[in-house]
Amino acid sequence: MKVYHSIDHFPSNVKTAITIGTFDGLHQGHFFVLSKLLNISKSKSLESVLLTFHPHPRNVLFSDAQELKLLNTIKEKKNRLEKLGLQHLIIHQFTKEFSRKKAMNFIRDTLIGKLNMHSMVIGYDHQFGRNREGSFEELKDLSNLYSFDLNRIDAKKDGSITVSSTKIRRALEEGDVIKANSLLNYEYMFSATVVHGDKLGRKIGFPTANLQLDECKLIPKKGVYLVKLKIDDKNYSGMLNISKHKEKIEVNIFEFSDDIYGKEIEVYFIDYLRDLKVFESSKFLQAQLQKDEILARKLLNKKTSL
């Protein structure tokens, strides 16, 4: 997969099939859009292109609001897209000036003029151009005017729920990782660097690795979670604690004692174990962690046997 950090860097002689959007989370709905894009590009001898944006448009257009936390970092998004077989990823800088482009000008000058678009795939709720004024009906008219194929994908449902990045964020903020994972169709994860902490866990038999994340990444609700981990391409399980203000994240890794300070590890959320509690002493904390581990191992065994 080739990656470009500006529309202007894309080679103009490549005939393309394009989809557009932030694709935060790369969830089930996104997967169906991308699958259609890849099938069309193959059948029509076009090259598949995802045009996405950074920073997230909401962070640019609504800067006075609370900063939106993302389900994927750019690195995580690249890794997942490459595994899907996408040929070209354009990560274009989103600015207020860019957002003011009229729908017709965006299609004519950018998608047709610069990206040589012959086919377009969009999700069921896609809108584009200045103030999101570009409707599907307008897109149909423009596809006839500029001779490109237009394909719209129906909403993807998980049971009775329409899958969306907003619903996944809400589930994670409520600690419902099982629901979030179902909507994503994979386990929510983050990459983190192991940093030095206060080492209090060692004193009660539960040593922890303190984790530092990308600041744009969405951190689930405070509490204790069952997680799986990937460290140096090996798989482990453990219990992860997210502190009250989400300023401290630490994980106790089962059957693991290696020195991993400074390493980047991957953490995958499996289930929510319990809310945070305040303990009178380290003795009570130790007793609770022992109970947590028993529950975590039972859940792991149950999921393994399914």
ChimeraX attribute file (.defattr): number of C-alpha atoms within 10 A of each C-alpha:
attribute: neighborCount
match mode: 1-to-1
recipient: residues
	/A:1	15
	/A:2	12
	/A:3	15
	/A:4	14
	/A:5	15
	/A:6	15
	/A:7	18
	/A:8	13
	/A:9	13
	/A:10	18
	/A:11	11
	/A:12	14
	/A:13	9
	/A:14	14
	/A:15	20
	/A:16	25
	/A:17	29
	/A:18	28
	/A:19	22
	/A:20	20
	/A:21	17
	/A:22	17
	/A:23	21
	/A:24	18
	/A:25	24
	/A:26	22
	/A:27	22
	/A:28	22
	/A:29	25
	/A:30	24
	/A:31	17
	/A:32	17
	/A:33	22
	/A:34	27
	/A:35	15
	/A:36	18
	/A:37	25
	/A:38	22
	/A:39	14
	/A:40	22
	/A:41	23
	/A:42	13
	/A:43	8
	/A:44	13
	/A:45	12
	/A:46	20
	/A:47	21
	/A:48	27
	/A:49	27
	/A:50	24
	/A:51	20
	/A:52	21
	/A:53	20
	/A:54	15
	/A:55	16
	/A:56	19
	/A:57	18
	/A:58	13
	/A:59	17
	/A:60	16
	/A:61	13
	/A:62	11
	/A:63	11
	/A:64	8
	/A:65	10
	/A:66	9
	/A:67	13
	/A:68	16
	/A:69	15
	/A:70	18
	/A:71	26
	/A:72	22
	/A:73	18
	/A:74	15
	/A:75	9
	/A:76	15
	/A:77	16
	/A:78	17
	/A:79	11
	/A:80	14
	/A:81	18
	/A:82	14
	/A:83	9
	/A:84	13
	/A:85	13
	/A:86	21
	/A:87	16
	/A:88	20
	/A:89	24
	/A:90	20
	/A:91	20
	/A:92	18
	/A:93	15
	/A:94	19
	/A:95	16
	/A:96	11
	/A:97	8
	/A:98	13
	/A:99	18
	/A:100	13
	/A:101	18
	/A:102	16
	/A:103	21
	/A:104	18
	/A:105	14
	/A:106	19
	/A:107	22
	/A:108	17
	/A:109	13
	/A:110	16
	/A:111	21
	/A:112	20
	/A:113	13
	/A:114	18
	/A:115	25
	/A:116	21
	/A:117	27
	/A:118	21
	/A:119	25
	/A:120	23
	/A:121	23
	/A:122	22
	/A:123	20
	/A:124	15
	/A:125	11
	/A:126	15
	/A:127	19
	/A:128	20
	/A:129	18
	/A:130	18
	/A:131	12
	/A:132	14
	/A:133	13
	/A:134	18
	/A:135	14
	/A:136	17
	/A:137	9
	/A:138	13
	/A:139	18
	/A:140	14
	/A:141	12
	/A:142	17
	/A:143	17
	/A:144	11
	/A:145	10
	/A:146	13
	/A:147	13
	/A:148	17
	/A:149	15
	/A:150	18
	/A:151	18
	/A:152	15
	/A:153	17
	/A:154	13
	/A:155	18
	/A:156	21
	/A:157	13
	/A:158	15
	/A:159	9
	/A:160	7
	/A:161	11
	/A:162	13
	/A:163	21
	/A:164	21
	/A:165	22
	/A:166	11
	/A:167	15
	/A:168	23
	/A:169	22
	/A:170	15
	/A:171	19
	/A:172	21
	/A:173	16
	/A:174	13
	/A:175	23
	/A:176	18
	/A:177	24
	/A:178	18
	/A:179	17
	/A:180	25
	/A:181	21
	/A:182	17
	/A:183	27
	/A:184	23
	/A:185	15
	/A:186	16
	/A:187	19
	/A:188	23
	/A:189	21
	/A:190	20
	/A:191	21
	/A:192	18
	/A:193	17
	/A:194	21
	/A:195	15
	/A:196	12
	/A:197	14
	/A:198	8
	/A:199	13
	/A:200	12
	/A:201	18
	/A:202	11
	/A:203	10
	/A:204	14
	/A:205	12
	/A:206	17
	/A:207	18
	/A:208	24
	/A:209	21
	/A:210	21
	/A:211	24
	/A:212	18
	/A:213	15
	/A:214	13
	/A:215	10
	/A:216	15
	/A:217	16
	/A:218	19
	/A:219	21
	/A:220	20
	/A:221	22
	/A:222	22
	/A:223	19
	/A:224	24
	/A:225	26
	/A:226	26
	/A:227	24
	/A:228	21
	/A:229	22
	/A:230	15
	/A:231	13
	/A:232	11
	/A:233	9
	/A:234	7
	/A:235	10
	/A:236	15
	/A:237	22
	/A:238	21
	/A:239	27
	/A:240	25
	/A:241	22
	/A:242	20
	/A:243	15
	/A:244	14
	/A:245	9
	/A:246	13
	/A:247	11
	/A:248	14
	/A:249	23
	/A:250	21
	/A:251	25
	/A:252	24
	/A:253	19
	/A:254	15
	/A:255	9
	/A:256	11
	/A:257	10
	/A:258	6
	/A:259	9
	/A:260	14
	/A:261	13
	/A:262	13
	/A:263	13
	/A:264	18
	/A:265	17
	/A:266	16
	/A:267	23
	/A:268	19
	/A:269	23
	/A:270	23
	/A:271	21
	/A:272	20
	/A:273	19
	/A:274	14
	/A:275	14
	/A:276	13
	/A:277	11
	/A:278	7
	/A:279	11
	/A:280	8
	/A:281	8
	/A:282	13
	/A:283	11
	/A:284	12
	/A:285	16
	/A:286	17
	/A:287	11
	/A:288	14
	/A:289	18
	/A:290	14
	/A:291	11
	/A:292	18
	/A:293	17
	/A:294	12
	/A:295	14
	/A:296	22
	/A:297	16
	/A:298	12
	/A:299	16
	/A:300	18
	/A:301	11
	/A:302	10
	/A:303	10
	/A:304	8
	/A:305	7
	/A:306	5
